[in-house]
Amino acid sequence: MIEPLKVLIVEDEALLAMELESLVEEAGHSVVGWATSSAEAKAMVDSTEADIAFVDIHLTDGPTGVDVAEYIGEKKNSMVVFMTANPKRIPDHFAGAIGVIAKPYTMNGLICALRYLQEGVRRPPPKSVLPAGFTLSPAFETVWAPVP
């Protein structure tokens, strides 16, 4: 069995964060915390250990999710997956993120994405097929989903 993921949630809408936390835990993983602003997220990154950070683009202090992703990338202690209804706001280089799950997402889509991410983090590259609704960044696409 592959070790469960530790997940950090960076989301400004409390109901979405609580729903995501519930889905992550139902899938057998743990949530190490959640933040609603870039300052909270950076403090959480510095004080917790997460394998994956699900980061929304727009937080309580504005469209600062990309800044959070870059901060996490500098720390190199977690991998980022954007979860946003605004994927066009993600820079071409994805700020170092693995990819994006577009909102609204489905419960099944998220569970499949978690399984894929778990494989990719624990035993790269993932063996599962890239889940629908999950788009890899160009950097990870060449490593995690090479064209046969």
C-alpha positions as CSV (number, residue, x, y, z in Angstrom):
1,M,0.0,0.0,0.0
2,I,1.3,3.5,-0.9
3,E,1.6,5.9,2.0
4,P,-1.3,8.5,2.2
5,L,-0.7,12.1,1.2
6,K,-0.5,15.0,3.6
7,V,-2.5,17.9,2.0
8,L,-2.5,21.6,2.6
9,I,-5.6,23.5,1.4
10,V,-5.3,27.1,0.3
11,E,-8.8,28.3,-0.4
12,D,-10.6,31.5,0.6
13,E,-14.1,30.1,0.5
14,A,-14.7,28.2,3.8
15,L,-17.4,25.9,2.4
16,L,-15.3,24.8,-0.5
17,A,-12.3,24.2,1.9
18,M,-14.4,22.1,4.2
19,E,-15.8,20.1,1.4
20,L,-12.3,19.5,-0.1
21,E,-11.0,18.6,3.4
22,S,-13.8,16.0,3.7
23,L,-13.1,14.5,0.3
24,V,-9.4,14.3,0.9
25,E,-10.0,12.5,4.2
26,E,-12.6,10.2,2.7
27,A,-10.0,9.2,0.1
28,G,-7.7,8.1,3.0
29,H,-5.4,11.1,3.1
30,S,-4.9,13.8,5.8
31,V,-5.2,17.5,5.8
32,V,-2.5,19.3,7.7
33,G,-4.4,22.6,7.6
34,W,-5.9,25.3,5.4
35,A,-5.3,28.9,4.7
36,T,-7.5,31.6,3.2
37,S,-4.8,34.3,2.3
38,S,-1.3,34.3,1.0
39,A,0.1,35.3,4.5
40,E,-1.7,32.4,6.2
41,A,-0.6,30.0,3.4
42,K,3.1,31.0,3.7
43,A,3.0,30.7,7.5
44,M,1.3,27.3,7.1
45,V,4.0,26.2,4.6
46,D,6.7,27.2,7.1
47,S,5.1,25.4,10.0
48,T,3.7,22.2,8.5
49,E,4.8,19.3,6.3
50,A,2.6,18.7,3.3
51,D,3.2,16.6,0.2
52,I,0.6,18.4,-1.9
53,A,-0.8,21.9,-1.6
54,F,-4.2,22.5,-3.3
55,V,-4.0,26.3,-4.1
56,D,-6.8,28.5,-5.4
57,I,-5.7,31.5,-7.6
58,H,-8.0,34.1,-5.9
59,L,-7.6,34.3,-2.1
60,T,-9.0,36.8,0.5
61,D,-6.1,39.2,-0.3
62,G,-6.6,39.0,-4.1
63,P,-5.2,36.9,-6.9
64,T,-2.2,35.8,-4.8
65,G,-2.4,32.0,-5.3
66,V,0.4,32.2,-7.9
67,D,2.6,33.9,-5.3
68,V,1.9,31.2,-2.8
69,A,2.8,28.5,-5.4
70,E,6.1,30.2,-6.1
71,Y,6.8,30.5,-2.4
72,I,6.1,26.8,-2.0
73,G,8.4,26.1,-4.9
74,E,11.2,28.1,-3.3
75,K,10.8,26.1,-0.1
76,K,10.7,22.8,-2.0
77,N,8.8,21.1,0.8
78,S,5.5,20.5,-1.1
79,M,4.1,20.1,-4.6
80,V,1.4,22.5,-5.8
81,V,-1.8,21.7,-7.7
82,F,-3.9,24.7,-8.6
83,M,-7.7,24.4,-8.0
84,T,-9.4,27.2,-9.7
85,A,-12.3,28.4,-11.8
86,N,-9.8,30.7,-13.5
87,P,-7.2,28.5,-15.1
88,K,-6.3,31.2,-17.6
89,R,-4.8,33.2,-14.8
90,I,-2.1,30.6,-14.3
91,P,1.2,31.7,-15.9
92,D,2.6,29.5,-18.8
93,H,5.3,28.2,-16.5
94,F,2.6,27.2,-13.9
95,A,4.7,28.8,-11.1
96,G,6.3,25.3,-10.7
97,A,2.9,23.6,-10.0
98,I,2.2,20.0,-11.1
99,G,-1.0,21.1,-12.8
100,V,-4.5,22.3,-12.3
101,I,-7.9,20.9,-11.4
102,A,-10.6,23.2,-12.8
103,K,-13.6,24.1,-10.7
104,P,-16.2,22.9,-10.5
105,Y,-14.7,19.5,-10.0
106,T,-16.5,16.3,-9.3
107,M,-16.0,14.0,-6.3
108,N,-15.0,11.1,-8.5
109,G,-12.6,13.4,-10.5
110,L,-11.0,14.6,-7.3
111,I,-10.6,11.0,-5.9
112,C,-9.0,9.9,-9.2
113,A,-6.7,13.0,-9.1
114,L,-5.7,12.2,-5.5
115,R,-4.8,8.6,-6.5
116,Y,-2.8,9.9,-9.5
117,L,-1.0,12.4,-7.3
118,Q,-0.3,9.8,-4.6
119,E,1.4,7.6,-7.2
120,G,3.3,10.5,-8.7
121,V,4.6,11.8,-5.3
122,R,5.3,8.4,-3.7
123,R,6.4,6.3,-6.7
124,P,6.9,8.6,-9.7
125,P,5.8,8.6,-12.4
126,P,2.1,7.7,-11.8
127,K,0.9,4.4,-13.2
128,S,-2.7,5.5,-13.5
129,V,-4.1,7.3,-16.6
130,L,-4.2,11.1,-16.3
131,P,-7.7,11.8,-14.7
132,A,-10.3,13.8,-16.6
133,G,-10.4,17.3,-15.3
134,F,-6.8,17.3,-14.3
135,T,-4.3,19.2,-16.6
136,L,-0.6,18.7,-16.1
137,S,1.8,21.6,-16.4
138,P,4.1,21.4,-19.4
139,A,7.1,20.5,-17.1
140,F,5.3,17.6,-15.5
141,E,3.6,16.5,-18.7
142,T,6.9,15.4,-20.2
143,V,7.8,13.3,-17.1
144,W,4.4,12.1,-15.7
145,A,2.5,11.6,-19.0
146,P,4.9,11.0,-21.8
147,V,3.4,10.5,-25.2
148,P,3.9,6.8,-26.2
